[in-house]
Amino acid sequence: MKELIQPKFSNSDVNPERHKYIKASKAEEEIISILIYHPDLIRVADEHITADSFITDFNRRVYNRVAEVLHNSLTFDVTMLGEDFSAAESGKVAEYQNRLAGSDNGKEALLDCIKVLKQEKEISVSDIDNLSVDEWANRIKKIVESKK
């Protein structure tokens, strides 16, 4: 009976790509969480990323909706997702919304997550399959150099 009232959802139910792109999806989730908690940082995010910067489809959809709301009102609540998101998806976004309570280093954390996301996007599995060994090595070399 409890399962009917409080069904359990796993990350793979709402974001099936999460297991394939673990680091990227964590960065995506943190970006969304930071923007929900620090809505004024949407302008900073706009300077560096768009929804197309996201690797997982679910987080891309969430970011798109959160950014749309923040551009219009500078406040976000999970109830603003509307009918485009299932109960499980809204629940996952509620987790994002509650994740950073009390955090105050928003801009620095946002920029760090954006950097990670860009790196992960650059070496995403779909791209690697089409690269030569030399191209792949050059991409890894660029990433290593950017961390110095």
N, C-alpha and C positions, 0 to 999 in steps of 0.2 A: 504493500500500500504506500509506503514511504516513497518508492520509486515513482509512483504516479504523481505525488505531490511535489517532490523535489527530485526530478530526474537528474542523474549524473551524466555529465558530458565531459569528454576528454578533449584535449587540445586538437587532436586530429579530427574531431567531429566538426569543428568550426574552421580550422585552418589546417587542412590536410598536407599542405606543403611545409609546415613547420618542421617536421622531422627531417626533411631534405635540406633545409636551409636554417639550421638551428641558430647560428650566430646572427644571421641577417634578420630572422624573425624576432629575436630578442631585441635587437637594435630598433626594429620597426615598432615593437610594442612599447619600448621606452620612449621613443619619439612621440608616439600618440599620448602616452601617460603624461609626459612633460607638458605637452601642449594643452591637455585638458586642465592640468593643475596650474600652468602658467600661460594663460591664453594670450597675453601680450607678446609672447615669443613667436607667434605665428608669422610675424614679419621677418624675423630672423630665419625661420624655416623657409619662407618663400625665397629668400636670397640664395639658398643652397639646394633645395630639393623641390620636387613636384610629386604628385601621386605616382607618376611613372618611374620614380626612383625606387619605389618599393618592389621587392621581389615576390612576396607572397600576395596572391589575389585578395585574400580576406583583409589583410592589413592595408592593402592599397585602397580597397573600398572604404574601410574605416577612416583612413587618413583623408581621403577625398571628402567624406561627409563631415568630419570634424573640422577640416580647413574651411569648407563651405560655411558652416555655422559660425566659426570664429571670425571669418571675414565680414559677417553680417551683424554679429552681436557681442563678440568678445566674452561670451560665457558659453559653456557647453555642459549639457547633462545627457545622460544615456537615453532619456526619453525623447531626445531630439533626433534619434536615429530614424524614427518613422517606420513605416511598413516594409522598407527595403531590407530589414534585418530580422532574422528569426529570433525566437526567445533565447536559444542557445548562443547565438551571435551577440545579442544584446547583453547577455550575462557575461560573456567574455570581455566586452567593452567596459562593463561595470567593474570588472577586475582591474582593467587598465586604469579606470577612473580612481579607484581606491588605492592604487599601488604606491603613490608618492606622497601621501598625507604627511605634512610636516617638512617636506624637502624644500630647501631654499637655494640650491646651487643650479637652478634650472638652465640658464644660458650655457654654462660650461658643459653640463651633462648633455644638453641638446646637441651642441657642436661635436662632442665626442661620439655620440650615437650616429650622427649624420656622417662623420668620417668613417666609422665602422661600416655603415650601410653602403657607402660609396665603394669601399674596398671590396665588400662582399659582392656587390653588384658586378664589379669588374671581373671577379674570378668565379662568377656563378657557374654551376655545373653545365648549364645549357651552352655556355660559351666555350668551356674547356673542351667539350667533345669535338668542336670544330677547329681547334687550334693545333698548329704544329708544335713540336717540342720546344723549338726556339722561341716561338711567340708566347707560349705558356711560361717559359723561363724568364722572358723579359717582363711579363706582367708581375710575376712573383718578385723580381728584382725591384720593380717600381714600388711595390708595396713595402718592401723592406726599407728602401731608401726614404719613403715618406714617413716611416716610423722613427727615423733618426732625429 
